[in-house]
Amino acid sequence: MRKGKKYLESAKLIEKGKAYDAEEAFDLVIKTSKAKFDETVEAHFRLGVDSRHADQQVRGAVVLPHGTGKKVRVLVFAKGDNVQKALDAGADYAGAEELVAKIQNENWFEFDVVVATPDMMGVVGRIGRVLGPKGLMPNPKAGTVTPDVTKAVEDIKAGKIEYRLDKSNIIHCPIGKSSFGVEKLTENFTTLVNAIVKAKPAAAKGQYLKSIAVSSTMGPGVKLNTSKFGN
C-alpha cells in the first residue's frame, strides 16, 4: 500500500528501531497527527500468549480517567424497573424483546455497546450470531452482563473501554484523541497497560508484553519500551 506524503514526512520524525518512553511516544503521536480532523489515538499490545487456548485468553474492561473522546451509544437489554434505571443513567436505548426484533427485522445497529441484565441473556442469545461478529455481545468479564445497569451505563459513559485479544494475539484499544495532549494520553495509556498486565493469565509463559505501539488514525506507529511495565 502506497503511503501519502504527510505520512512519509511524519515517519521521518520517528527513529527506526527505537523504543520510546510513554511521554516521548505520545509527543511524537501528536506531532505526526496531520489530518484535518481530531484523530483517535490507539494502543496496540502484542502479547506472549496463545489465544487458541481458553486458559490464555486476555479480556476485560477498564475506565480510562479521561475517557476516549468519543460519544458512545449504549443499548441496554432489561425489563421492569431496570429499563427506567438504564435510561436515567444515560443509556441511549433500553428495552427487551422489541429491541431484539428491531435488530432482527430492520438490521438496526445504531449503538456502540450492549449491556444486559442476567435474566435477559436468553433473549439476547437469539441475536448472538449478529452481535458476536461485531464484538457487541454482552459479556460478564467486560462488565456488560450485570444486574446493576446504572453503574454499567455510568462507567461506559465515563470512558470505560473493553480490551480483548484477537486471533493474532494482539489487543487494539482507543485511548483518546490527539487533542488530549501528552499528559492525558499518558494517564489513559498507563491505566490500560496496568489493567492488561494485571490480567496476565497464569498459563502465560515467557515474556508477556512482546511489543507495544501507539499511533493516531492516519499516523505512523511509535514503539514503546515494554520493560517499564513489568512482564
N, C-alpha and C positions, 0 to 999 in steps of 0.2 A: 504494500500500500504506500502510495507516494505521500510524503509529509509536506504540509504547507510551509510557506516562507516564515510565518510567525513562529510555528513550531520549531523549525530548524534554528531560528535565532535564539529562541528560549533554551533549546537543548545545549547551546554553547556555554550557557551560564553554569551548567552542571558538570562537575568534574567526573569523568568516566571512572567507574570502579570505586569511587569514594563512598563511604557510608557516613552519613551526617548525623549529628545530634538533632533532636526534635525541633528546637527553636530555629536552627540553621535551615533545616529541611523546609519548614513552613514559610520561612522568609523567602526561600527560592520558589516555592509553590506560588506564593503571592506575586512575586516578580515575573514569573513565567505565565501567569494567568492573563492572557491578552485579549480575550473575547470581549464583545460589546455587552454581554450580559454578566450577571454575578455568578461566576462558575461555582459549581459544587466541588468540594474537596473530598476526596475518598482516600481511605487507607486500605491496603491490601496486605494480608498476612499469609505467608506460605508456611504451613505447619508440618512438623515431623511426625505426622500420624497417618493412618490409612483409613480413609472414610468408608472403605468397604466393610470394615469391622464395626459391629454395633458398640463394642466397648471402647472404640477410639473416636466416637462422634464428639464434636465440639459444637454446642449450641446453647444459646442463652439470650438474655436481654439486659440492657443497661441504660440508665437515664443519663444522657450527656448533660453536663452542667449548663451548657449554653444552647442546647437544642441543635437542630440541623439547619435551621433557617428555612425549612420547607413547611408549608402548611399541610398537615396530614389529615386526611379524611378518614374518620373512624366509623365502622359499621358494627353494631352490637346485636348479636342474636340473644334475645332474652324474652321473658314473659312476665306478666303480673307487674308488681311494683318496680321490678328491675328495669323495665322499659323507660319509665319516667326518670329513674335514678341515672341511667346512662345518658339520657338527653340533658338532664340538669348538669351533669359533669362535663358536658361539651361534645357528646357524640353527635355525629352528623346524621346518622340514621340508627334507629333501633326498632326491633320487631322480631317476629317469629316466622311462621310458615309463609306469610305473604311476601317476605323478602327473598326467601328461597325460591318461590315461584317467579318473582321478578327476575332473578338471576337466570333461572332455567329458561323462561319463556322470552325474555327480552334481551338476553345476553348483556345484562346490566352490570357494569363494573366501575361505577363512579366512587370508588373508595380505595384507600391505600392499606388499611389494616383492619383485620376482622377479629373481634373479641366475642366469646361465647360463654354463657354460664354452663356448668357441667350438665345440667338437665336438658340443655339444648343440643348436645353433641350428636344425639341420634338423628335429629332433624338436619343438622349441618352436614352430617355424614353423607346425605343424599347428593350433595353437590361437591363432595370431596374430590371427584375427578376433575372438576373445573377449577376449584380453588387451589388444589395441591400444586399443579404445574406452575401456577402464577405466584407461588410462595405465600399464599393468603390463608392457608388452612390454620385455624387456631390451634395452639399447642401449649400444654401446661408448662413446659420448660421455658417458653418465651413469656409466660405470664398472661397469655391471651385466652386461656381457659381458666376461668376463675369465678367464684360466687360474688366477689367484690368488684362489680362493674365500675363503681365510682372511682376507686383507686386505679384500676386498669386504664380507664379513659383519661383520667387526670395525668397519669405518668406518660402516656403516649403523647398527649398534647404538650407536655412539658419537655419532650425531647427524648423519649425512650426509643431506642432502636434495637432491632433483633440482629444477632450475628449468628451465622451458621456456615458450616464447612460445605464447600461444593465438591463435585466429583474429583476435581484435581487437587484437593486438599488445601484450597485457598479460601480465605474469608475476605469478602469485599464489603466495606461499610462506608456510608457517607458520614462525615464528621463535622460538616459545617459548610460555610460559603467563604470564598476568598476575601469577601469584605469583612469577615470576622476579625482579621488581624492575627498576628503570630500568637499572642498570649491566649486568646480564647480557643484557637485551633489546637494549641499545645495541651491545654487543660482538657478539652474534649478527647483528644487522642490518648492522653495518659489514662483517663478514666476507662476508655475502651480497652487499651492494651492490658491494664491491670485485671480487668474482668476476664479477658481471654487467657491470661496466664493462670488466673485462679481456677479457670475451667479445664485446665490440663487433665486429660484422662489418666487414671492410674496405669493403664496399659501402654501409655506412650513411652517409647524408649529413645534414648539419644537426645539430640538437640531438638527442642520443641519449636522455638521460633526460628525457622530456617532463614526467612528473609522478610523484611517489611519495606514497603514502598508507599509513598504518598504522591498524589497528583491532583491537579484540577481537571475539570471536564475535558478541556482541549489541550492541556499542557503535558509536558513530558513527566515521566516518573522520577522521583527522587528517592534513592535508597537510604534507609536509616540504619544506624548502628544498633543491632539487636542485643548486644552484650549488656546494655544499660538496663534491660527489663527483666533480667533473670531468665533462667531456662530450665 
